[in-house]
Amino acid sequence: MVGLRVRETGAVLATELQLARGVWSRTRGLMLRPALESGKALDIRPCSSIHMMFMRFPIDAVFYDRDGTVTRVARNVRPWVGIAFGGRGARGVVELPAGAAIAVAPGETLVFDDPTEVAE
């Protein structure tokens, strides 16, 4: 299981980060799911824009470049009608429950933590 935090502040954005790397998982994203629980998120890579068709709930979307630097934060993207673009250099996006991206801003760096790599 992978977690996600902001390097500069240490703020934890997600404790359970699901990875979407294949064509099907990236295409499906969070569509048709009933909700995204607090502490959970979906990382879609590669991805530089999202749409909200077939979504049932609003989300926050944090776009980042190849170095993990945040390029754009789209907050409270509305289901069915929302769309968001990551801006110049965006290579991935983390989709979070609405309101969960309050602690991150463009220019900050995302850190993807894998607890299996942490020494005890």
Buried (B, 14 or more C-beta within 10 A) or exposed (E): EBBBBBEEEEBBBBBEBBEBEEEEEBEBBBEEEEEBEEBBBBBBBEBBBBBBEEBBBBBBBBBBBEEBBBBBBBBEBEBEEBEBBBBEBBBBBBBBBBEBBEEBBEEBBBBBBEEEEEEE
